[in-house]
Amino acid sequence: MPPEEGDGHAVEVHLDKLLQQRGMTLAELAARVGVTNVNLSVLKNGRAKAIRFSTLTRICEVLDCQPGDILTVRTVPPVPARPAPPA
């Protein structure tokens, strides 16, 4: 899901798509990974501020995927530079 405006990052989380493709529920994934439903829901909805590599590894093992299948970075157009004020 796309991140909220102004949150300082452009990382998108694709757990919904992966869970649907594998016919798995969030609760089942949480149980198999060893994290709470709430923590996994925060990640799935793009509200997580961080993820432990150990958790990401476990999610990848359970879903048989790579981190790039779960997380991508949305391309953000560069902010144009302001012209220098006249001297």
C-alpha positions as CSV (number, residue, x, y, z in Angstrom):
1,M,0.0,0.0,0.0
2,P,1.2,3.5,-0.7
3,P,2.7,5.4,2.3
4,E,0.9,8.4,3.7
5,E,1.7,11.9,2.5
6,G,4.5,13.5,4.5
7,D,5.8,10.5,6.3
8,G,9.3,10.9,4.9
9,H,9.6,7.7,3.0
10,A,8.5,6.1,-0.3
11,V,8.5,2.5,0.7
12,E,5.5,0.4,-0.4
13,V,4.5,-2.9,1.2
14,H,3.0,-5.7,-0.9
15,L,2.0,-8.2,1.8
16,D,-1.7,-8.1,0.7
17,K,-0.8,-9.3,-2.8
18,L,1.6,-12.0,-1.6
19,L,-0.9,-13.3,1.0
20,Q,-3.7,-13.4,-1.6
21,Q,-1.4,-15.2,-4.1
22,R,-0.6,-17.8,-1.5
23,G,-4.1,-18.2,-0.1
24,M,-2.9,-17.3,3.4
25,T,-4.4,-15.0,6.0
26,L,-2.6,-12.4,8.0
27,A,-3.3,-14.3,11.2
28,E,-1.7,-17.5,9.7
29,L,1.4,-15.6,8.5
30,A,1.7,-13.9,11.9
31,A,1.6,-17.3,13.7
32,R,4.1,-18.9,11.3
33,V,6.5,-15.9,11.5
34,G,6.2,-15.5,15.3
35,V,4.9,-11.9,15.5
36,T,1.6,-10.5,16.6
37,N,-1.2,-9.8,14.2
38,V,-1.1,-6.1,15.2
39,N,2.6,-5.8,14.3
40,L,2.1,-7.5,11.0
41,S,-1.0,-5.4,10.3
42,V,1.1,-2.2,10.9
43,L,3.6,-3.4,8.4
44,K,1.0,-4.5,5.9
45,N,-0.7,-1.2,6.0
46,G,2.5,0.8,5.4
47,R,2.6,2.3,8.9
48,A,5.7,0.5,10.2
49,K,8.7,2.7,10.9
50,A,11.1,-0.2,10.8
51,I,11.4,-4.0,10.4
52,R,13.9,-6.3,12.0
53,F,16.0,-8.3,9.5
54,S,15.1,-11.4,11.4
55,T,11.4,-10.7,10.9
56,L,11.9,-9.9,7.3
57,T,13.9,-13.1,6.9
58,R,11.1,-15.2,8.5
59,I,8.4,-13.6,6.4
60,C,10.4,-14.4,3.3
61,E,10.9,-18.0,4.4
62,V,7.2,-18.5,5.1
63,L,6.1,-16.8,1.9
64,D,8.9,-18.3,-0.2
65,C,9.9,-14.9,-1.6
66,Q,12.6,-12.2,-1.5
67,P,12.6,-8.9,0.3
68,G,12.0,-7.1,-3.0
69,D,8.8,-9.0,-3.4
70,I,7.5,-7.5,-0.2
71,L,9.0,-4.0,-0.2
72,T,9.6,-1.6,-3.1
73,V,10.5,2.1,-3.3
74,R,8.1,4.3,-5.1
75,T,9.8,6.6,-7.5
76,V,9.5,10.2,-6.4
77,P,10.1,13.0,-8.8
78,P,13.0,15.2,-7.7
79,V,12.1,18.5,-6.1
80,P,13.2,21.3,-8.5
81,A,16.0,23.5,-7.1
82,R,15.1,27.1,-6.3
83,P,16.8,29.7,-8.4
84,A,19.4,31.8,-6.5
85,P,18.2,35.2,-5.5
86,P,19.6,38.1,-7.6
87,A,22.9,39.5,-6.2
